[in-house]
Amino acid sequence: MKIAKPILPLLITIAMLWNPLFAVEADFLSMDTVKLENPITVNYLKRHLKKSGPKLALTPALERNLKRKIKSDPLVRNYYNALKANADDVLTMPVLTRNVIGRRLLGTSRDMLHRVNVLGIAYLIEKDKKYLDKINEEVIAVSNFSDWNPSHFLDVAEMATAVALAIDWVGDDLPAATVKLAKEALIQKGIEPSWNGNKGRMYGTNNWNQVCNAGMIAASLVIADQDIELAAKTIHRSLDGIPNGLMQYGPDGAYPEGSTYWGYGTAFTVLTSAMLKTAFKTDFGIGDYPAFKESADFRILTIAPSGNYYNYADCGDRHSNAGDIILAWFATQTGNSLYIEDDKFSQPVADFGKLHRIAGAGLVWLAQFEKTAEAELPLVYKGDGKNPIVIMRDGKGYYFGGKGGKGTVSHGNLDAGSFIWELNGVRWSIDPGNQNYNELEQAGFDLWGSCQDCERWNLLTKNNYGHSTLTVNGELHVNDGFAKMLSVTKGDQPGAEFDLTPVFGNNLKKATRKFIKPDNNSLVIEDHIETNVHTKMITWQMMTQADVSIVDGGAVLTQDGKKIMVENLSHPDIMVSVISLDPAPLELDRQIEGLKRLEIRIPAYLIEDNTDVIKVKLKAL
């Protein structure tokens, strides 16, 4: 790989003109980019593309290895049995129909990808025609859809991935008419729409880049024997655009869109790497992209001891009970057993539930794993970048996550300075998390606009009023104000500091927030404030579901039979206020049982010489 400033294709400029959202995301344009190797031409495909199948994340050798490991490795065998159980369930389901929900066909596309993964591997292992017949039925059905909903191109990308895998994995055993129909669909409903108004997604800086390029690469590899020129230019475009998505993992591996979207974007990136390696014997540098492999640590570290995520940035609440099969790719690449969730992969088959939709490819990676290392995770994690975070823990029951960042990052919220704190399985300070996109969109709510006055910021899950941070003068944070990470320290009393000044605009002269872990039972939050003539009221906030009793100098919180003290060390004479948010202010808000906002309100007239320190300690009782 080489370092070079990106040459901006004309298509990016055009994409920015017709798609303002793309322009907002295009801050990569002024940055140096680590480019991928990109030798793709028609001649390169003729010389290097594997001729026979399977060649998408699977080869005959990998298939033989999988069969051996199913017999010899209990973990692989157990996961395969769970996959086969999923395939048997799919056999009982009606064929997929073009079911558009709101503006998305995505649910159908994802269901198709899951069906292909479990049915495809089950057929290859069992050679039972019932699995092949079901794949044939499903491929014919989706190939005959009027389209794959190109207006929401993720739908196209996931469907194209599904159909491409089906034809590659079992196409030799499918009727010739099905293969012909599927390849025509991949071209007409998959690749061609990507060249008509959706080019910006191939060069964007969020998860769309990763998913859309994966789908177009998969489709192109399968139809190359039919239209090699289209395949070559499409794969070339993807290798040109993928770095703009991979840059977001830098510099430490912390994914700016949070853990859920790490799972989404990363799943398709590792699938892309695997498909290219089996098709060309190289992934052109994707797997070794700076900070990409390090992101596996980020993923694991965002799962608290309770099993709940550090759920910032439109993240879901809880880690899957079925285990993270995406991490198996990282395990195979590094030899690190830390990335194999043995406990979940060895659970009873009936407890797995529905597996990840690329579980078939994931099982191939699991079967490839050979342990060579087991590195420990850090107790203090620094994840800098576009949405910087810090995680502090003790490896047992103590878990803290705090962040900076800005609201206009992809899937971002006005949550700079916010934190979650969990102790012995109880989460005392919470993030309100994500809520259903379609329900909001169907109500006519503008969820995706991120301007200062946009509707997105009316929701508690998105604005600063619903997060454990500071609010000044009762106003929203500045949407594009970036709170950078100033420092992270380790040792006996680790800590981190963020500069929150930009998120308050003209309402403060300066604000920095320190998080300190004095011991394994407490947390200190220390805000250094410089006011100005515009400062009227500073509100310290903490979101909780605990029961609250106000006491001298703070409050006692009770939850799940345990107690902590919220101690107002700096302003003990100011009473803690409790604002009930159950029900939440808006009907469209996410309703969270027992949700409350603790507040410490400090009027500016009490602050001497325009400087103050707000110091609050949370400690177990």
URLIN-V607303 format. One record per run of one state. SS is the DSSP state (helix for helix, strand for strand, loop for the rest). FROM is the first residue (numbers start at 1). TO is the last residue. If there is no record, write none. Layout:
ss: (SS,SS)
from: (FROM,FROM)
to: (TO,TO)
This chain:
ss: (loop,strand,loop,helix,loop,helix,loop,strand,loop,helix,loop,helix,loop,helix,loop,strand,loop,strand,loop,helix,loop,helix,loop,helix,loop,helix,loop,helix,loop,helix,loop,helix,loop,helix,loop,helix,loop,strand,loop,strand,loop,strand,loop,helix,loop,strand,helix,loop,helix,loop,helix,loop,helix,loop,strand,loop,strand,loop,strand,loop,strand,loop,strand,loop,strand,loop,strand,loop,helix,loop,helix,loop,helix,loop,strand,loop,strand,loop,strand,loop,helix,loop,strand,loop,strand,loop,strand,loop,strand,loop,strand,loop,strand,loop,strand,loop,strand,helix,loop,helix,strand,loop)
from: (1,2,6,10,19,20,31,32,36,42,49,60,73,74,92,101,102,104,105,106,127,129,144,153,174,176,195,199,203,207,224,228,250,258,281,295,302,303,304,308,310,318,319,327,335,336,337,340,342,346,349,352,359,369,373,374,380,384,389,394,398,404,405,406,419,424,426,430,437,443,455,459,464,467,470,473,483,490,495,500,501,508,510,520,522,531,537,545,547,552,554,560,562,569,577,581,596,604,607,608,611,621)
to: (1,5,9,18,19,30,31,35,41,48,59,72,73,91,100,101,103,104,105,126,128,143,152,173,175,194,198,202,206,223,227,249,257,280,294,301,302,303,307,309,317,318,326,334,335,336,339,341,345,348,351,358,368,372,373,379,383,388,393,397,403,404,405,418,423,425,429,436,442,454,458,463,466,469,472,482,489,494,499,500,507,509,519,521,530,536,544,546,551,553,559,561,568,576,580,595,603,606,607,610,620,621)
